[in-house]
């Protein structure tokens, strides 16, 4: 009797698994059908790009085609909350925007919460849920995780030493074009607000894997006077405590760069923000009465 029950249970599980796989295959086929015209268009444009004397116009068309592909995938996820494809599509279309500060976490959470238990319970669904939780741990109003590391000048730096100041924590790398473009603008903010009450501090956290390229970029971008730490190397502090590679990046759950955080004088995260949002926030924080007069 026990053997019969076991066999029935196995058969039921197999049937359920087959139904789920069949449903997933149908969803994938539907999505592929929606994406095929855009995929074909992109291939044709890429082929034409190699034969034209006017690449700018074709590159714009390729970018527009890619944007439409992302919009199509996002729409599929919204309209199919029970599909096991939907969590992965949300991850591939809007998760990076949340992680770089271009989109509020609440927007992603709202779409995630509309997914059914079936979608949230699949592997991609659980992975997305875990990502949301980790981002939430370093979101607005949470205490900024404290870390201690060795800085550019080979001195121990502890984030808690900057209490009493507003801090921009910027994750970047020498090879990241968009990161390097942000640096002059961040330096302007620093120059403008460093002498104010609760004066601004800049902490650049590099994810470079080559010390020489990191040092060269610091010199080229003129940020030696700011706080620079390299997150790629493991080390021991004065107490003998060991720190692994990328531990700061993991603390703040940073994947795409550039990513920046604004932290208040009490060590509370103001937000994971874009440069424009940081500029606007600091303008509101440092009122004219607190800003030193320019002579």
C-alpha positions as CSV (number, residue, x, y, z in Angstrom):
1,X,0.0,0.0,0.0
2,X,2.8,2.4,0.9
3,X,4.5,1.7,-2.4
4,X,1.2,2.5,-4.3
5,X,0.9,5.8,-2.4
6,X,4.5,6.6,-3.2
7,X,4.0,5.9,-6.9
8,X,0.9,8.0,-7.0
9,X,2.7,10.9,-5.4
10,X,5.6,10.6,-7.8
11,X,3.1,10.6,-10.8
12,X,1.3,13.6,-9.4
13,X,4.5,15.5,-9.0
14,X,5.6,14.6,-12.5
15,X,2.3,15.7,-14.0
16,X,2.5,19.0,-12.1
17,X,6.1,19.5,-13.3
18,X,5.1,18.7,-16.9
19,X,2.2,21.2,-16.7
20,X,4.5,23.9,-15.4
21,X,7.1,23.3,-18.0
22,X,4.4,23.2,-20.7
23,X,3.0,26.5,-19.5
24,X,6.5,28.1,-19.4
25,X,7.2,26.9,-22.9
26,X,4.0,28.4,-24.2
27,X,4.8,31.7,-22.4
28,X,8.2,31.7,-23.9
29,X,6.8,31.1,-27.4
30,X,4.4,34.0,-27.0
31,X,7.1,36.3,-25.9
32,X,9.4,35.2,-28.7
33,X,6.6,35.9,-31.2
34,X,6.2,39.4,-29.8
35,X,9.9,40.1,-29.9
36,X,10.7,38.5,-33.3
37,X,9.9,41.6,-35.5
38,X,12.1,43.7,-33.3
39,X,14.8,41.1,-33.2
40,X,14.8,40.9,-37.0
41,X,14.8,44.6,-37.4
42,X,17.8,44.9,-35.1
43,X,19.7,42.3,-37.1
44,X,19.0,44.2,-40.3
45,X,20.1,47.5,-38.8
46,X,23.3,46.0,-37.4
47,X,24.0,44.6,-40.9
48,X,23.3,48.0,-42.5
49,X,25.6,49.7,-40.0
50,X,28.6,48.1,-41.5
51,X,27.8,49.3,-45.0
52,X,26.7,52.9,-44.3
53,X,28.5,56.3,-44.3
54,X,26.0,57.7,-41.9
55,X,26.3,55.4,-38.8
56,X,24.8,58.0,-36.3
57,X,21.3,57.7,-37.8
58,X,21.4,53.9,-37.8
59,X,22.8,53.7,-34.3
60,X,19.8,55.8,-33.1
61,X,17.4,53.4,-34.9
62,X,19.2,50.5,-33.2
63,X,18.9,52.1,-29.8
64,X,15.2,52.8,-30.4
65,X,14.7,49.2,-31.5
66,X,16.4,47.9,-28.3
67,X,14.2,50.3,-26.2
68,X,11.1,48.9,-27.8
69,X,12.3,45.3,-27.0
70,X,12.7,46.2,-23.4
71,X,9.2,47.9,-23.3
72,X,7.7,44.8,-24.9
73,X,9.3,42.5,-22.3
74,X,8.2,44.8,-19.5
75,X,4.6,44.9,-20.9
76,X,4.6,41.1,-21.0
77,X,5.6,40.9,-17.4
78,X,2.9,43.4,-16.3
79,X,0.1,41.6,-18.3
80,X,1.1,38.1,-17.3
81,X,1.5,38.1,-13.5
82,X,1.2,34.3,-13.2
83,X,3.9,33.5,-15.7
84,X,7.2,32.3,-14.4
85,X,8.9,34.4,-17.0
86,X,7.6,37.6,-15.5
87,X,10.0,37.9,-12.5
88,X,13.0,37.5,-14.8
89,X,11.6,40.1,-17.2
90,X,11.1,42.6,-14.4
91,X,14.7,41.9,-13.3
92,X,16.1,42.4,-16.8
93,X,14.1,45.6,-17.6
94,X,13.8,47.7,-14.5
95,X,15.9,46.2,-11.7
96,X,19.1,48.0,-12.9
97,X,17.2,51.4,-12.9
98,X,16.2,50.8,-9.3
99,X,19.8,49.8,-8.4
100,X,21.3,53.0,-10.0
101,X,18.7,55.3,-8.5
102,X,16.8,56.1,-11.7
103,X,13.6,54.3,-10.5
104,X,12.1,54.2,-7.0
105,X,12.3,50.8,-5.2
106,X,8.5,51.1,-4.5
107,X,7.8,51.0,-8.2
108,X,9.5,47.6,-8.5
109,X,7.9,46.4,-5.3
110,X,4.4,47.3,-6.7
111,X,5.0,45.2,-9.8
112,X,6.5,42.3,-7.8
113,X,3.5,42.3,-5.4
114,X,1.1,42.0,-8.3
115,X,2.8,38.7,-9.3
116,X,0.9,35.6,-8.2
117,X,2.3,33.1,-5.7
118,X,3.2,30.8,-8.6
119,X,5.4,33.5,-10.2
120,X,7.0,34.7,-6.9
121,X,7.6,31.1,-5.9
122,X,9.6,30.1,-8.9
123,X,13.4,30.4,-9.0
124,X,13.5,33.8,-10.7
125,X,10.7,35.0,-8.5
126,X,12.5,34.1,-5.3
127,X,15.7,35.7,-6.7
128,X,13.9,38.9,-7.4
129,X,12.3,38.9,-4.0
130,X,15.8,38.5,-2.4
131,X,17.1,41.4,-4.5
132,X,14.3,43.6,-3.3
133,X,15.0,42.8,0.3
134,X,18.7,43.5,-0.1
135,X,18.0,46.9,-1.8
136,X,15.5,47.7,0.9
137,X,18.2,47.2,3.6
138,X,20.2,50.1,2.1
139,X,17.2,52.3,1.2
140,X,16.1,55.7,2.3
141,X,15.8,56.0,6.1
142,X,18.1,53.0,6.9
143,X,21.4,53.3,8.6
144,X,24.3,53.3,6.2
145,X,26.4,50.2,6.7
146,X,29.6,51.0,8.4
147,X,32.9,49.8,6.9
148,X,36.5,50.1,7.6
149,X,39.2,49.8,4.9
150,X,42.5,51.0,3.6
151,X,42.4,54.3,1.6
152,X,44.5,55.6,-1.3
153,X,47.1,57.0,1.1
154,X,47.4,53.6,2.8
155,X,45.6,54.8,5.9
156,X,42.7,53.2,7.7
157,X,39.4,54.8,6.8
158,X,36.2,54.2,8.7
159,X,32.9,55.6,7.3
160,X,31.8,56.4,10.9
161,X,34.6,59.0,11.1
162,X,32.5,61.2,8.8
163,X,29.5,61.5,11.2
164,X,28.5,65.2,11.3
165,X,28.9,65.5,7.6
166,X,26.8,64.8,4.6
167,X,28.5,62.2,2.5
168,X,28.3,61.2,-1.1
169,X,29.4,57.5,-1.4
170,X,30.1,57.0,-5.1
171,X,30.8,53.5,-6.6
172,X,32.9,53.8,-9.8
173,X,35.8,52.4,-11.8
174,X,38.5,53.8,-14.1
175,X,37.1,51.9,-17.1
176,X,33.5,53.1,-16.6
177,X,32.9,56.0,-19.0
178,X,29.7,57.2,-17.3
179,X,31.4,57.1,-13.9
180,X,34.3,59.3,-15.1
181,X,31.8,61.7,-16.6
182,X,30.1,62.1,-13.3
183,X,33.3,62.9,-11.3
184,X,33.7,66.6,-12.4
185,X,30.1,67.2,-11.5
186,X,30.6,65.6,-8.1
187,X,33.8,67.7,-7.5
188,X,31.7,70.9,-8.2
189,X,29.2,69.9,-5.5
190,X,32.1,69.2,-3.1
191,X,33.7,72.6,-3.8
192,X,30.4,74.3,-3.4
193,X,29.4,72.7,-0.1
194,X,32.5,71.5,1.7
195,X,32.8,74.6,3.9
196,X,29.1,74.7,4.9
197,X,27.7,73.5,8.2
198,X,27.8,69.7,8.1
199,X,30.1,70.2,5.1
200,X,30.0,67.7,2.3
201,X,32.5,64.8,2.0
202,X,33.2,62.7,-1.1
203,X,34.0,59.0,-0.8
204,X,34.9,57.3,-4.0
205,X,34.7,53.5,-3.8
206,X,36.4,51.9,-6.8
207,X,35.7,48.4,-8.1
208,X,38.8,48.4,-10.3
209,X,40.8,45.2,-10.3
210,X,44.1,46.9,-11.2
211,X,45.7,49.2,-8.6
212,X,47.8,51.1,-11.2
213,X,44.7,51.9,-13.4
214,X,42.9,53.1,-10.3
215,X,45.8,55.3,-9.2
216,X,46.1,56.7,-12.7
217,X,42.4,57.6,-12.9
218,X,42.5,59.3,-9.5
219,X,45.4,61.5,-10.7
220,X,43.7,62.2,-14.0
221,X,40.4,63.2,-12.5
222,X,42.0,65.2,-9.7
223,X,40.4,63.5,-6.7
224,X,43.4,62.8,-4.6
225,X,42.1,65.3,-2.0
226,X,39.0,63.3,-1.6
227,X,38.6,59.9,0.1
228,X,39.4,57.0,-2.2
229,X,39.2,53.3,-1.4
230,X,39.6,50.3,-3.6
231,X,37.0,47.6,-3.0
232,X,38.6,44.8,-5.0
233,X,41.4,43.9,-2.7
234,X,41.2,41.8,0.5
235,X,43.2,43.0,3.5
236,X,43.5,42.9,7.3
237,X,43.0,45.9,9.6
238,X,45.0,46.8,12.6
239,X,43.0,44.4,14.8
240,X,43.7,41.6,12.4
241,X,40.2,41.4,11.1
242,X,40.1,40.1,7.5
243,X,38.0,41.8,4.8
244,X,37.1,40.0,1.6
245,X,37.1,41.4,-1.9
246,X,34.0,43.5,-2.9
247,X,32.8,43.6,0.7
248,X,31.7,47.3,0.5
249,X,29.9,46.7,-2.8
250,X,28.1,43.7,-1.2
251,X,27.2,45.8,1.9
252,X,25.4,48.3,-0.2
253,X,24.2,45.8,-2.8
254,X,25.7,47.6,-5.8
255,X,25.9,45.9,-9.1
256,X,25.8,48.3,-12.1
257,X,27.9,51.4,-11.8
258,X,27.9,54.4,-11.4
259,X,25.8,54.1,-8.3
260,X,25.8,56.8,-5.6
261,X,24.3,57.1,-2.1
262,X,23.7,60.3,-0.1
263,X,24.2,59.9,3.6
264,X,23.2,62.4,6.3
265,X,25.3,63.6,9.3
266,X,23.7,60.9,11.5
267,X,24.7,58.1,9.2
268,X,21.2,57.7,7.8
269,X,20.8,57.0,4.0
270,X,19.0,59.9,2.3
271,X,18.8,57.8,-0.8
272,X,20.3,55.8,-3.6
273,X,20.4,58.6,-6.1
274,X,21.4,59.8,-9.6
275,X,23.6,62.9,-9.8
276,X,20.7,65.2,-10.6
277,X,18.8,63.9,-7.5
278,X,21.9,64.5,-5.3
279,X,22.3,68.0,-6.7
280,X,18.7,68.8,-6.0
281,X,18.8,67.3,-2.5
282,X,21.9,69.2,-1.5
283,X,20.5,72.4,-2.8
284,X,17.6,72.0,-0.4
285,X,19.8,70.9,2.5
286,X,22.3,73.7,2.2
287,X,20.1,76.7,2.4
288,X,21.5,80.1,1.3
289,X,21.8,81.1,5.0
290,X,24.2,78.2,5.6
291,X,26.2,78.5,2.3
292,X,29.4,80.5,2.8
293,X,29.5,83.8,0.9
294,X,31.7,83.9,-2.2
295,X,34.3,86.7,-2.0
